[in-house]
Amino acid sequence: MSFTTDVWSDPDQKPYMAVTAHWLELKGGQRKLTLRADLIGFMHIPGSHTGERLGQVFDFIIGRMRLAKKVNLSLLQKCG
């Protein structure tokens, strides 16, 4: 399982984070892998959005979904 995140601000400058999970799934009795992806979290980021704070929000989202044991490494990068 892997995760992607996106952080942005709405017109009122309130920051939000979205987390999407991606995984491969075997379909029925077939030997065919299907790539799956679902939005697993979307939340307002209270306070500043430092790297530490973004990590806390990410950890909260995957913890709530009981996926924390599936994460070995997470990287966040500010783009633009």
Buried (B, 14 or more C-beta within 10 A) or exposed (E): EEBEBEBEEEEEEEBBBBBBBEBEEEEEEEEEEEEEEEEBBEBEBEEEBEEEBBEEBBEBBBEEBEBEEEBEEEEEEEEE
